[in-house]
């Protein structure tokens, strides 16, 4: 039987060394080794990016931009041919430094993979650019036919960021084996906290960490990740926030024995307690306690008005709830009474 020769895409490459390993940078705040871009220049003449397909159908093409050199067969292509020749005989895995050029080559051999998640690509790109993405044992998988079975989100993030990363890459499996990938449940931030001995409330702690990241990074909360701006942290970012605020989260969680549905979830109440306690520990605790139990409140008290707003609008979005809490707190700190709380779509600075 005659094998059909593998047709490789044309990729223009400049300043590319296929043997160069990912160089480790010790960056402040980075976890472990941090991958750096292939070129120190992030200019348009060296950086790769994904662009709209030039061909018909759903085929995606990933190409270099303004490279100025067009070689008949690049070093990346030579490497790919060598791996494929071996993959036709056996299944094997090896460590490799995936450059944007290699990532683009592999992506061009990805005719019918699953739909892309922009959110997932953004998360991986953020971890690559910050140096948090390190060798973790999760492989890129290429079939014996030379087609990409798994890894498209990581590879697209590599192309978009221009950052080389170190990974395991497996060759030689059947194309149909991709149907059995990702059978296990994806690990959540709570799972990682539990693995680190995080106690009985890891799910709550993980959610608090995510909301703290949003408040500290964006100045407000976000109810979902469907936004042009990245509004959700990566798992690595959530774990960093959880570790940095571990005692604070644990303390305020222990202080909230129960919550009220009209106020919000336990994690939301803990977040509010943390934010207000940073302004005034004693009064922050009193504010949340009175908000939960409703005792000893005058009708024009900001806390009373806040409770009434929550009661009358039980489906109020969490970002709006948080804004309402801060506005009521600020009114109380200024000694003001309130007739109503107006939601403006932005969270004001918390009054000390």
C-alpha positions in Angstrom: 0.0 0.0 0.0 1.4 3.4 -1.0 1.3 6.0 1.8 0.2 9.5 0.8 3.1 11.9 1.4 2.6 14.5 4.1 2.0 18.0 2.7 3.4 20.7 5.0 2.1 24.3 5.0 4.5 27.0 4.0 5.6 29.1 7.0 7.9 32.0 6.8 10.4 32.1 9.7 12.8 34.7 10.9 15.3 34.6 13.8 14.3 31.0 14.6 16.5 28.5 16.4 14.6 25.1 16.7 17.2 23.8 19.1 17.0 26.6 21.5 15.4 25.6 24.8 13.0 27.8 26.6 15.1 30.2 28.7 14.1 30.4 32.3 13.6 33.9 33.7 13.2 34.4 37.4 10.5 36.9 37.6 9.1 38.5 40.6 5.9 36.8 41.6 6.2 34.0 39.0 5.7 30.4 40.1 8.7 28.3 39.0 10.3 28.7 35.6 9.0 31.3 33.3 9.1 30.9 29.6 10.3 33.9 27.5 9.5 34.8 23.9 11.7 33.4 21.2 12.7 37.0 20.2 13.3 39.8 22.7 11.6 42.0 20.2 7.8 42.0 20.4 7.6 44.1 17.2 5.4 43.3 14.2 8.3 41.9 12.2 9.0 38.9 14.5 5.7 38.1 16.2 3.3 35.5 14.9 -0.4 35.9 15.1 -3.5 34.0 14.0 -5.5 35.8 11.2 -8.7 35.1 9.4 -8.6 32.2 6.9 -7.7 33.0 3.3 -9.3 29.8 2.1 -12.9 28.6 1.8 -14.5 26.4 4.4 -13.6 26.3 8.0 -9.9 25.7 7.6 -7.8 28.0 9.9 -4.4 29.2 8.8 -1.7 30.4 11.2 1.1 32.3 9.6 4.0 34.7 10.3 3.6 38.4 9.4 6.2 40.5 7.5 9.0 38.0 8.0 10.8 38.8 4.8 12.2 35.3 4.4 10.4 32.5 2.6 12.3 29.2 2.8 11.2 26.1 0.9 11.5 24.0 4.0 12.1 25.4 7.5 13.8 23.9 10.4 10.4 23.5 12.1 9.2 21.5 9.1 12.3 19.3 9.1 11.7 18.6 12.8 8.1 17.8 12.1 8.9 15.4 9.3 11.4 13.5 11.5 8.9 13.1 14.3 6.2 11.9 11.9 8.5 9.3 10.3 9.1 7.9 13.8 5.4 8.2 14.7 4.4 6.0 11.8 6.4 3.2 13.4 5.7 3.7 17.1 4.0 5.8 19.8 6.5 8.0 21.6 6.7 11.1 23.7 9.4 13.7 24.3 10.0 17.1 25.9 10.0 20.0 23.5 10.2 23.7 23.4 7.2 24.8 21.4 8.0 28.1 19.7 5.3 30.2 18.0 6.6 28.9 14.6 6.2 25.2 15.6 2.8 26.0 17.2 1.7 27.6 13.9 2.9 24.5 11.9 0.9 22.1 14.2 -2.2 24.3 14.1 -2.2 24.1 10.3 -2.6 20.4 10.7 -5.8 20.7 12.7 -8.7 20.3 10.1 -11.6 19.3 12.3 -10.9 19.8 16.0 -13.5 21.1 18.5 -14.7 24.6 18.7 -12.4 27.2 20.2 -13.0 28.8 23.6 -11.8 32.4 23.6 -11.9 32.4 27.4 -9.7 29.4 27.6 -7.2 30.8 25.1 -7.1 34.1 27.1 -6.4 32.2 30.3 -3.5 30.2 28.9 -2.1 33.3 27.2 -2.2 35.2 30.5 -0.3 32.4 32.2 2.3 32.3 29.4 2.9 36.0 29.4 3.2 36.2 33.2 5.5 33.2 33.4 3.1 31.0 35.4 2.8 28.4 32.7 5.4 25.7 33.4 6.0 22.1 32.3 3.1 20.2 33.8 3.1 16.9 32.1 0.0 17.6 30.0 1.0 16.6 26.4 0.4 18.0 23.0 -0.9 15.0 20.9 -0.3 14.4 17.2 -1.7 11.4 15.4 0.3 9.1 13.2 -1.5 10.8 10.2 0.3 14.1 11.2 -2.9 15.7 12.5 -3.3 17.6 15.8 -5.4 15.5 18.3 -5.1 17.7 21.4 -3.5 21.0 22.3 -5.1 23.6 20.0 -5.9 26.1 22.8 -2.3 26.0 24.1 -0.9 26.4 20.7 -3.1 29.3 19.7 -2.1 31.0 23.0 1.5 30.5 22.1 1.1 32.0 18.7 -0.9 35.0 20.0 1.5 35.7 22.9 4.8 35.0 21.0 6.0 33.1 24.1 7.8 29.7 23.8 6.8 27.1 26.3 8.1 23.7 27.4 5.8 20.7 27.1 5.5 17.0 26.5 4.5 16.1 22.9 3.2 12.7 21.9 3.3 11.3 18.3 2.0 8.2 16.7 -1.4 7.6 18.2 -4.4 6.9 15.9 -6.6 9.8 14.9 -9.7 8.1 16.4 -8.1 8.0 19.8 -9.0 11.7 20.3 -12.6 10.6 21.0 -11.5 9.2 24.4 -9.6 12.3 25.5 -10.7 14.5 28.5 -12.9 11.7 30.0 -12.1 12.8 33.6 -13.5 16.0 35.1 -11.4 19.1 34.9 -9.7 20.0 38.1 -11.1 23.2 39.7 -9.4 25.7 42.0 -11.3 24.1 44.9 -9.7 20.7 43.9 -6.2 22.2 44.0 -6.9 23.8 47.4 -8.2 20.5 48.7 -5.1 18.8 47.5 -3.0 21.3 49.4 -5.0 20.6 52.6 -7.4 23.5 52.3 -10.0 22.1 54.8 -13.7 21.7 54.5 -14.6 24.9 52.7 -12.4 24.9 49.7 -15.2 25.6 47.3 -16.1 28.7 49.2 -12.5 29.8 49.5 -11.9 29.3 45.8 -14.9 31.5 44.9 -13.8 34.2 47.4 -10.4 34.1 45.8 -11.9 34.5 42.4 -14.0 37.5 43.5 -11.1 39.1 45.4 -9.0 38.9 42.2 -11.8 40.6 40.3 -12.2 43.4 42.9 -8.4 44.0 43.2 -7.8 43.7 39.4 -10.9 45.3 38.0 -12.5 47.3 40.8 -15.8 45.4 40.5 -17.2 41.9 40.3 -18.2 40.0 37.2 -20.9 37.4 37.0 -19.5 35.7 33.9 -16.4 35.5 31.7 -18.2 36.6 28.5 -16.5 39.9 28.0 -14.0 41.5 25.6 -12.0 42.3 28.7 -10.7 39.3 30.7 -12.8 39.3 33.8 -12.0 35.9 35.3 -8.7 34.8 36.7 -6.8 31.8 35.6 -6.6 28.9 38.0 -3.0 29.8 38.7 -4.1 33.4 39.5 -6.9 32.2 41.8 -4.5 30.0 43.7 -2.0 32.9 44.1 -4.8 35.1 45.6 -6.0 32.2 47.8 -2.5 31.7 49.2 -1.8 35.4 49.7 -5.1 35.9 51.6 -5.4 32.4 53.2 -5.6 33.6 56.8 -8.0 36.5 56.0 -10.4 34.3 54.1 -10.3 31.5 56.8 -10.9 34.1 59.6 -13.9 35.8 58.0 -15.3 32.4 56.9 -15.2 31.3 60.5 -17.0 34.4 61.6 -20.0 33.9 59.3 -21.8 31.0 60.8 -24.8 31.3 58.4 -26.0 33.6 55.7 -29.3 34.8 54.4 -30.5 34.1 50.9 -31.7 37.7 50.6 -28.1 38.9 51.0 -26.2 36.4 48.8 -24.1 33.3 48.9 -21.7 32.5 51.7 -18.7 33.3 49.5 -20.3 36.7 48.6 -20.8 37.5 52.3 -17.3 36.6 53.2 -16.0 38.8 50.4 -18.0 41.7 51.6 -16.8 41.2 55.1 -13.1 41.1 53.9 -13.5 44.3 51.9 -15.2 46.3 54.6 -13.0 44.9 57.4 -10.0 46.3 55.5 -11.5 49.7 56.0 -12.6 49.2 59.6 -12.4 45.7 61.2 -14.9 46.4 64.0 -17.6 48.3 62.0 -17.2 46.1 59.0 -18.2 43.1 61.1 -21.1 45.0 62.7 -22.3 46.1 59.2 -22.4 42.6 57.9 -24.0 41.2 61.1 -26.8 43.7 61.0 -27.3 43.2 57.3 -27.7 39.5 57.9 -30.0 39.6 61.0 -31.8 43.0 60.4 -31.8 43.8 64.2 -31.9 47.3 65.7 -32.1 49.1 62.3 -33.9 52.4 61.8 -36.0 52.8 58.6 -33.6 55.4 57.2 -30.5 53.4 58.1 -28.3 52.6 55.1 -28.2 49.0 56.2 -32.0 48.8 56.5 -32.4 50.4 53.0 -29.9 47.9 51.6 -31.8 45.0 53.1 -35.1 46.3 51.6 -33.4 46.6 48.2 -32.3 43.0 48.4 -35.7 41.8 49.5 -37.5 43.7 46.7 -35.1 42.6 44.1 -34.1 38.9 44.9 -32.7 38.4 41.3 -30.3 41.3 41.6 -27.0 40.5 39.9 -24.1 39.9 42.2 -22.0 42.7 40.7 -24.9 45.1 41.5 -25.3 43.6 45.0 -21.6 44.3 45.7 -22.0 47.9 44.4 -25.0 48.4 46.6 -23.2 47.1 49.7 -20.3 49.5 49.1 -22.7 52.5 48.6 -24.6 51.7 51.7 -21.3 51.3 53.7 -20.0 54.7 52.4 -23.3 56.4 53.4 -23.0 54.9 56.9 -19.4 56.0 57.3 -20.4 59.5 56.3 -23.3 59.5 58.8 -25.9 59.9 56.0 -29.4 58.5 55.9 -30.7 57.0 52.7 -34.1 56.8 51.0 -32.9 54.5 48.3 -29.7 53.0 46.8 -29.1 53.9 43.2 -27.0 51.4 41.1 -24.7 53.4 38.8 -22.8 50.5 37.3 -19.5 51.2 39.0 -18.1 50.5 42.5 -17.0 53.6 44.4 -13.9 53.6 46.7 -14.6 52.1 50.0 -14.7 54.7 52.8 -12.3 54.1 55.6 
